[in-house]
Amino acid sequence: MEGVKSSLGEYVQFGKWTFKNATDQLRKVTDPEEVRKFQENCVVFNPTVEEQKDRFRAEFSDFAMDKSPIISDVKREVYSQAEAAIGRFFDGTISAEELADTYQSLSDRLMDACKDRGYPMPLWGGMMGPAFQETFYGEFRRMVLNEAVNRNNAEGKQYITGEMNAQRNWKYYNSDYYFQSENAVSALTEKFTAMAKERGWEETVSVPDYKAKGLNLYYNFNSALSNHFNVDDQFVMDPDQAPPKDFRWFYQSGGNNGKTGFVTSLTMEHPDGTTTFIDYTKPGFDSTDPTKGTTWAACKDEGGTWRYESADFTYDFSGDDLKNVAALLKFSGQSGKAQEAANQFLKNLQLYPGGYFSRFPQYGNLGMNLRA
C-alpha cells in the first residue's frame, strides 16, 4: 500500500468550518492479495439518490428540527411565520401566488440557517439540499391542509345540537376549503418545481407520492379531513373525488354519557300467544338518543339559490348502520349540472354511529391507513 499525497495543508477550510486534513492517513491498496481480501471481506455501499435523500429527510422533519438545539430557534420562527401567512391566505388577504413567494422566502431562510450552523452536519452537500427542499415543501403543504381542516371543523361546530360526548359522532364538509387548499397547493407545487429548476435539481427533486405512502395529512383536503389515523373517521370514501363548488354537508348522531341505560322498545308475550310491541323512541332527531341520527346537505344552483335537503334516521347497532349519504339525501325538483354534481358527490360520503368500525372492521376501508 502506498500513501495518498495531498497539497491541501494540515487544515482545510469549508465555509466557516475548519477541518484537520487526514488524507495522509489514507492508503491506496495496490497489492493483489490485499485487493482480494478487500473484495472478499468488504461491502461497497453505493446508495441511490432516494436512499441518500431518505438519510436526511428525517433530519429535516418538523419533529427533528424542533428538538435540535442547533436550529430549533430559527425553525420555530420560520414555521410560525408560515402558519401566519397560511392564515392570511385563508382570510383572503393574500393570494396563492403571494403565499408561494412566502414559502420560497422561508424555505431559503431556513436552509441558509442550516448551512450556516452546520445542521445536520457541517459538510453540507450531496443530497442534503434536495432532501431539505422536499421535506420543507411537504411540511408547508401539511400546514395548509391542516389550516383548511381546522377552519372547516370550527365552522361545523355551530350546527351541533345538544352536548357532544364520546358516544356521539359528527362531521361537516364545506367544499370552499377543498378548493382553497387546492389553489394553495397548486401554487406551492409550481414554486417548488421552479426552485428545483433554478438550482439544477430537476433530476433529484420531485413531489413525493403522499397517497401511495399513506400520508393522509399531506395529500389533499379530503384525505386530511377524513384521516384514517383514526379508524373511526372514514366519512369521505374516495379522496380523489372533487366536490362541487358551493357545497355543504353536515351529520350528527345522538348519544348520552354512557352511564344511563337506554331502552328503545319493549316486546311482551302474553299467555294467549299474542305479543305487544311498545316503541319508546321519539320521532325526529334527539341528541341524547344513541339510536338517532340526522344529516343535511346544501348546494347552490345555477341561479345562485341555495338548495337544502335533510333526513333523520335510526340506528339498530348492526352492520347495516353504515349508510351511504346518497341513500338518505337527494337534490330533486330542479335539473341542472350543479344539482347533478351535488348528488354525485353525496355518493362519496358515508355516515355511521361512533365506534362503528371498531365493532365492524370488515366494513372499513383503510387503504390509507394509520399513517399521519
C-alpha positions as CSV (number, residue, x, y, z in Angstrom):
1,M,0.0,0.0,0.0
2,E,1.2,3.5,-0.7
3,G,0.2,6.8,1.0
4,V,-2.1,9.3,-0.6
5,K,-0.3,12.6,-1.1
6,S,-2.2,15.9,-0.6
7,S,-1.3,19.6,-1.2
8,L,-4.2,20.9,0.9
9,G,-2.1,21.5,4.0
10,E,-2.6,20.5,7.6
11,Y,-6.1,22.1,7.8
12,V,-8.9,22.6,5.3
13,Q,-11.4,25.4,5.3
14,F,-15.0,24.6,4.3
15,G,-17.2,27.7,4.6
16,K,-16.8,28.9,8.2
17,W,-15.7,25.4,9.3
18,T,-12.1,24.2,9.7
19,F,-11.2,20.6,9.4
20,K,-8.0,18.7,10.0
21,N,-6.6,17.2,6.8
22,A,-6.5,13.5,7.4
23,T,-5.7,12.4,3.8
24,D,-2.2,11.4,4.7
25,Q,-3.8,8.6,6.8
26,L,-5.4,7.1,3.7
27,R,-3.6,4.2,1.9
28,K,-4.1,3.1,-1.6
29,V,-4.3,-0.7,-2.0
30,T,-2.2,-2.0,-4.9
31,D,-1.0,-5.4,-3.7
32,P,-3.2,-8.1,-5.4
33,E,-3.5,-10.1,-2.2
34,E,-4.7,-7.1,-0.3
35,V,-7.2,-6.3,-3.1
36,R,-8.5,-9.8,-2.9
37,K,-9.0,-9.6,0.8
38,F,-10.8,-6.3,0.4
39,Q,-13.2,-7.6,-2.2
40,E,-14.0,-10.7,-0.1
41,N,-14.5,-9.0,3.2
42,C,-15.9,-5.6,2.4
43,V,-19.2,-4.4,1.1
44,V,-19.2,-1.3,-1.1
45,F,-22.3,0.7,-0.3
46,N,-23.3,2.9,-3.2
47,P,-26.7,4.4,-2.2
48,T,-29.2,5.6,-4.7
49,V,-30.4,9.2,-4.9
50,E,-33.6,8.2,-2.9
51,E,-31.6,6.4,-0.3
52,Q,-29.3,9.4,0.1
53,K,-32.3,11.7,0.5
54,D,-34.0,9.4,2.9
55,R,-31.0,9.7,5.1
56,F,-31.5,13.4,5.5
57,R,-35.3,13.7,5.3
58,A,-35.7,12.6,8.9
59,E,-33.2,15.2,10.0
60,F,-35.2,18.0,8.3
61,S,-38.5,16.9,9.6
62,D,-40.7,19.2,11.8
63,F,-40.0,17.0,14.9
64,A,-36.3,16.6,14.5
65,M,-35.5,20.2,13.8
66,D,-37.8,21.3,16.7
67,K,-35.7,19.2,19.1
68,S,-32.3,20.3,17.8
69,P,-30.5,22.9,19.9
70,I,-28.6,23.9,16.8
71,I,-31.5,25.0,14.6
72,S,-34.7,24.9,16.7
73,D,-34.9,28.7,17.2
74,V,-34.9,29.5,13.5
75,K,-37.1,26.6,12.7
76,R,-39.8,27.7,15.2
77,E,-39.7,31.3,13.9
78,V,-39.9,30.2,10.3
79,Y,-42.8,27.8,11.0
80,S,-44.6,30.5,13.0
81,Q,-44.3,32.9,10.0
82,A,-45.5,30.1,7.7
83,E,-48.6,29.5,9.8
84,A,-49.3,33.2,9.9
85,A,-49.1,33.5,6.1
86,I,-51.3,30.5,5.6
87,G,-53.9,32.1,7.9
88,R,-53.8,35.3,5.9
89,F,-54.3,33.3,2.7
90,F,-57.4,31.6,4.1
91,D,-58.6,35.0,5.3
92,G,-58.3,36.2,1.8
93,T,-55.8,39.0,2.4
94,I,-53.0,37.4,0.3
95,S,-53.2,35.4,-2.9
96,A,-52.0,31.9,-3.5
97,E,-49.0,33.3,-5.5
98,E,-48.1,35.6,-2.6
99,L,-48.3,32.6,-0.3
100,A,-46.0,30.7,-2.6
101,D,-43.5,33.6,-2.6
102,T,-43.6,33.5,1.2
103,Y,-42.9,29.7,1.1
104,Q,-39.8,30.3,-1.1
105,S,-38.5,33.0,1.2
106,L,-39.0,31.0,4.3
107,S,-37.5,27.9,2.7
108,D,-34.4,29.8,1.6
109,R,-34.0,31.3,5.1
110,L,-34.3,28.0,6.9
111,M,-31.9,26.2,4.5
112,D,-29.4,29.0,4.7
113,A,-29.5,28.8,8.5
114,C,-29.0,25.0,8.4
115,K,-25.9,25.5,6.2
116,D,-24.5,28.3,8.4
117,R,-25.0,26.4,11.6
118,G,-23.9,23.1,10.2
119,Y,-27.2,21.3,10.6
120,P,-27.4,18.3,10.5
121,M,-23.7,18.3,9.8
122,P,-21.1,20.9,8.8
123,L,-20.2,19.3,5.5
124,W,-23.3,20.4,3.5
125,G,-23.6,18.9,0.1
126,G,-24.8,15.9,-1.9
127,M,-28.5,15.2,-1.4
128,M,-28.9,17.4,1.7
129,G,-30.3,20.3,-0.3
130,P,-32.8,18.3,-2.3
131,A,-33.8,16.4,0.8
132,F,-34.4,19.7,2.6
133,Q,-36.5,21.2,-0.2
134,E,-38.7,18.1,-0.5
135,T,-39.2,18.0,3.3
136,F,-40.0,21.6,3.8
137,Y,-42.4,21.6,0.9
138,G,-44.2,18.7,2.5
139,E,-44.4,20.4,5.9
140,F,-45.7,23.6,4.4
141,R,-48.2,21.7,2.4
142,R,-49.3,19.8,5.5
143,M,-49.8,23.1,7.3
144,V,-52.0,24.4,4.5
145,L,-54.2,21.3,4.7
146,N,-54.3,21.4,8.5
147,E,-55.5,25.0,8.5
148,A,-58.2,24.1,6.0
149,V,-59.4,21.2,8.1
150,N,-59.3,23.3,11.3
151,R,-61.4,26.1,9.8
152,N,-63.8,23.6,8.3
153,N,-64.3,21.9,11.7
154,A,-64.6,25.1,13.6
155,E,-67.3,26.3,11.2
156,G,-69.2,23.0,11.5
157,K,-69.4,23.0,15.3
158,Q,-72.1,25.7,15.2
159,Y,-74.5,23.1,13.8
160,I,-74.1,20.6,16.6
161,T,-77.2,20.4,18.8
162,G,-77.0,19.3,22.5
163,E,-73.9,18.3,24.4
164,M,-71.2,16.5,22.4
165,N,-69.9,13.4,24.2
166,A,-67.8,10.2,23.4
167,Q,-70.9,8.3,22.4
168,R,-71.8,10.8,19.6
169,N,-70.4,11.3,16.2
170,W,-70.4,14.3,13.8
171,K,-68.9,15.5,10.5
172,Y,-69.0,18.7,8.5
173,Y,-67.8,19.4,4.9
174,N,-67.5,22.7,3.2
175,S,-66.2,22.5,-0.3
176,D,-64.8,26.0,-0.1
177,Y,-61.9,24.7,1.9
178,Y,-61.2,22.0,-0.6
179,F,-60.8,24.5,-3.4
180,Q,-58.9,27.0,-1.4
181,S,-56.4,24.4,-0.3
182,E,-56.1,23.0,-3.8
183,N,-55.4,26.5,-5.1
184,A,-52.7,27.0,-2.4
185,V,-51.1,23.5,-3.1
186,S,-51.0,24.2,-6.8
187,A,-49.2,27.5,-6.3
188,L,-46.8,25.9,-3.9
189,T,-46.0,23.0,-6.2
190,E,-45.4,25.4,-9.1
191,K,-43.0,27.4,-6.9
192,F,-41.3,24.2,-5.7
193,T,-40.7,23.0,-9.3
194,A,-39.3,26.4,-10.3
195,M,-36.9,26.4,-7.3
196,A,-35.7,22.9,-8.2
197,K,-35.0,24.0,-11.8
198,E,-33.1,27.1,-10.7
199,R,-30.8,25.0,-8.5
200,G,-30.3,22.3,-11.1
201,W,-32.2,19.7,-9.1
202,E,-34.8,18.7,-11.7
203,E,-33.5,15.1,-11.7
204,T,-33.2,14.7,-8.0
205,V,-36.2,16.6,-6.6
206,S,-39.8,15.7,-7.0
207,V,-43.2,16.0,-5.2
208,P,-43.5,12.8,-3.0
209,D,-46.4,10.4,-3.8
210,Y,-48.2,11.1,-0.5
211,K,-51.2,9.0,-1.4
212,A,-49.0,5.9,-2.1
213,K,-47.2,6.4,1.1
214,G,-50.4,6.7,3.1
215,L,-49.6,10.2,4.3
216,N,-53.2,11.5,4.6
217,L,-52.3,14.8,6.2
218,Y,-50.0,15.7,3.2
219,Y,-52.2,14.6,0.3
220,N,-55.3,16.7,0.0
221,F,-58.2,18.2,1.9
222,N,-60.4,15.1,1.6
223,S,-57.7,12.8,3.0
224,A,-56.7,15.2,5.7
225,L,-60.4,15.7,6.8
226,S,-61.2,12.0,6.8
227,N,-57.8,10.9,8.2
228,H,-57.7,7.2,8.7
229,F,-55.1,7.6,11.5
230,N,-58.4,7.5,13.4
231,V,-60.0,4.2,12.5
232,D,-63.5,5.6,13.1
233,D,-63.0,8.5,10.7
234,Q,-64.0,7.2,7.3
235,F,-66.6,9.7,6.1
236,V,-65.0,10.5,2.7
237,M,-64.7,7.3,0.7
238,D,-62.6,8.4,-2.3
239,P,-60.1,11.3,-1.5
240,D,-59.6,11.9,-5.2
241,Q,-63.2,12.8,-6.0
242,A,-63.5,16.6,-6.1
243,P,-66.7,18.1,-4.6
244,P,-68.9,20.5,-6.4
245,K,-68.4,24.2,-5.6
246,D,-70.7,25.8,-3.1
247,F,-71.5,22.5,-1.4
248,R,-72.0,21.8,2.3
249,W,-72.8,18.7,4.3
250,F,-73.4,18.0,8.0
251,Y,-74.1,14.9,10.1
252,Q,-74.5,14.2,13.8
253,S,-75.7,11.3,15.9
254,G,-77.2,11.3,19.3
255,G,-75.8,9.8,22.5
256,N,-75.7,10.2,26.2
257,N,-72.8,10.0,28.7
258,G,-72.9,6.2,28.7
259,K,-73.8,5.9,32.4
260,T,-77.5,5.6,31.8
261,G,-79.2,2.6,30.1
262,F,-81.3,3.3,27.1
263,V,-84.4,1.2,26.1
264,T,-85.7,1.8,22.6
265,S,-88.5,-0.7,22.7
266,L,-90.2,-3.5,24.6
267,T,-91.9,-6.7,23.3
268,M,-94.2,-8.6,25.7
269,E,-95.5,-12.1,25.0
270,H,-98.9,-12.9,26.6
271,P,-100.2,-16.3,27.7
272,D,-102.7,-16.4,24.9
273,G,-99.8,-16.3,22.3
274,T,-100.3,-12.6,21.3
275,T,-97.5,-10.1,21.6
276,T,-97.4,-6.4,22.4
277,F,-94.7,-4.1,21.0
278,I,-94.0,-0.8,22.6
279,D,-91.8,1.7,20.8
280,Y,-90.2,4.2,23.2
281,T,-88.3,6.2,20.5
282,K,-89.5,9.7,19.6
283,P,-90.0,10.9,16.0
284,G,-87.2,13.1,14.7
285,F,-83.7,13.7,16.0
286,D,-82.9,13.5,19.7
287,S,-79.3,14.5,20.6
288,T,-79.5,12.3,23.7
289,D,-80.7,9.1,21.9
290,P,-77.8,7.0,20.6
291,T,-80.1,5.4,18.0
292,K,-80.8,8.7,16.3
293,G,-79.0,10.5,13.5
294,T,-79.6,13.5,11.3
295,T,-77.9,14.8,8.2
296,W,-78.4,17.7,5.7
297,A,-76.7,18.9,2.6
298,A,-76.8,22.2,0.7
299,C,-75.8,23.3,-2.7
300,K,-76.1,26.4,-4.8
301,D,-77.9,26.0,-8.1
302,E,-77.1,27.8,-11.4
303,G,-79.3,30.7,-10.4
304,G,-77.4,31.3,-7.2
305,T,-80.1,30.0,-4.9
306,W,-79.1,27.6,-2.1
307,R,-81.0,24.3,-2.1
308,Y,-81.3,22.1,1.1
309,E,-82.1,18.5,1.7
310,S,-82.3,16.8,5.2
311,A,-83.1,13.5,6.7
312,D,-83.5,11.9,10.1
313,F,-82.8,8.2,10.6
314,T,-82.4,5.5,13.2
315,Y,-79.6,3.1,14.0
316,D,-80.1,-0.5,15.2
317,F,-76.3,-1.1,16.1
318,S,-75.8,-3.7,13.4
319,G,-73.6,-3.8,10.3
320,D,-76.4,-2.0,8.4
321,D,-75.7,1.2,10.3
322,L,-73.1,2.1,7.7
323,K,-75.1,4.3,5.4
324,N,-74.2,6.0,2.1
325,V,-75.4,9.6,2.3
326,A,-76.8,9.4,-1.3
327,A,-79.3,6.8,0.0
328,L,-80.6,9.4,2.5
329,L,-80.3,12.7,0.6
330,K,-81.0,13.6,-3.0
331,F,-81.5,17.0,-4.6
332,S,-84.5,17.0,-6.8
333,G,-87.2,19.3,-8.2
334,Q,-84.8,21.2,-10.4
335,S,-82.5,19.9,-13.1
336,G,-79.0,21.3,-13.7
337,K,-75.3,20.5,-13.5
338,A,-75.0,21.9,-10.0
339,Q,-77.6,19.5,-8.7
340,E,-76.2,16.6,-10.6
341,A,-72.7,17.3,-9.2
342,A,-74.0,17.5,-5.7
343,N,-75.9,14.2,-5.9
344,Q,-72.8,12.6,-7.4
345,F,-70.6,13.7,-4.5
346,L,-73.2,12.6,-2.0
347,K,-72.3,9.0,-3.2
348,N,-68.8,9.6,-2.0
349,L,-69.9,10.3,1.6
350,Q,-70.9,7.8,4.3
351,L,-72.0,8.0,7.9
352,Y,-72.3,5.7,10.9
353,P,-72.5,5.9,14.7
354,G,-69.5,6.4,16.9
355,G,-67.3,3.3,17.2
356,Y,-68.8,1.6,14.2
357,F,-65.6,0.5,12.6
358,S,-64.2,-0.8,15.9
359,R,-67.3,-3.1,16.1
360,F,-67.4,-3.9,12.4
361,P,-63.8,-3.6,11.0
362,Q,-64.7,-5.8,8.0
363,Y,-66.7,-2.9,6.5
364,G,-63.9,-0.4,6.8
365,N,-61.6,0.8,4.0
366,L,-58.2,1.6,5.3
367,G,-56.4,2.0,2.0
368,M,-54.6,5.0,3.5
369,N,-54.4,3.6,7.0
370,L,-53.0,4.6,10.3
371,R,-50.4,7.0,8.9
372,A,-50.3,10.7,9.7
